[in-house]
Structures are given as C-alpha cells and as structure tokens.
C-alpha cells in the first residue's frame, strides 16, 4: 500500500511512473500540465520586470526621465483610482521598490511553484493596481496589457501549481507521512 501512495505522490509533482498500472492517457497528462506554460511565462516575465526596474537608472526617483514619479504623475488624472496614484506619489521610490521586489517574489514563487496560489494572488493584485492606474486610459481596453496579465493570473490563483512545483512535492510528502 505504501508503494501505491509513493507512486501517486510522485505523479502530483510531474514524475511519470512506468509501471503497467500507472499508464495514463495523453489527455490526463495534458490536463495535469496545462498551466505549466502559463506559470513559466508569468514567472519569467515578472522576474524580468522586477529586475528591469532595479537596473533602470533613475527609476526610483521622484522626478526625471524614466522615473516612477514622473510616470505616476503622468497617469494620475486618467487613472481609475487617482487616490491610489496619490498614495504612491507620497513616496515614489518606496513604491517602486515595493513593485520591483514584489514582481521578483511573485515571479520566483510562480516559477518554482512555492505557495503558488499566494504568488498568483500577488501577481493578480500587482496587475490590477497597474491596470487601474497606468493602463486604465488605454483605448480600446484590450490594448492595455495589465488587464490581460490580471486575467492570466486567475487560473493559477484558482488551481495552484499541480505539476513540477514545490507545493506538490510538499503535499506528496505530507501524504506519505500520514
């Protein structure tokens, strides 16, 4: 019985076990791994976006070219929630660092599948805040990428990281212990 539990635990984080009773159909394998390309895309994109902010000269300044302060002042009057922009403008540098490190944390959590639903919630909240502030005025609305990112986070928020994830590995270990 323990061997059967070990096999099912291995499957949950992407390991296919080659015994006659463990044969699975292509549809089952595809369903299990369906969100993996989305996880990789969002994870890499958010890590890159955070690092890009950290590497951009002047991004964390209150004013000047490429600064978050100038960007926030530029979108304040066209944003859905000007009060949110005003809050960010009280300390643009700190807000910029929060976004950059938040993007990196969300990206890494998503890539390795560690607290995947929490990472997806963080990604969704970052995307929502950017949509309501930075890309709110984009017309037609579907040209604004932050709304698409928000929608992309929702499946990961609902499903978590089923395959090739630290979460699945931890869950299988918990099942073996009990």
Buried (B, 14 or more C-beta within 10 A) or exposed (E): EEEEEBBBBBBBBBBEBEEEEEEEEEEEBEEBBEBBEBBEEBBEBBBEBBBEBBEBEEBBBBEEEEBBBBBBBEBBEBBEEBEBBEEBBEEBBEBBBEBBEBBBBBBBBBBBBBBBBBBBBBBBBBBBBBBBBBBBEBEEEEEBBBBEBBEBBEBBBEBBBBBBBBBBBBBBEEEEEE
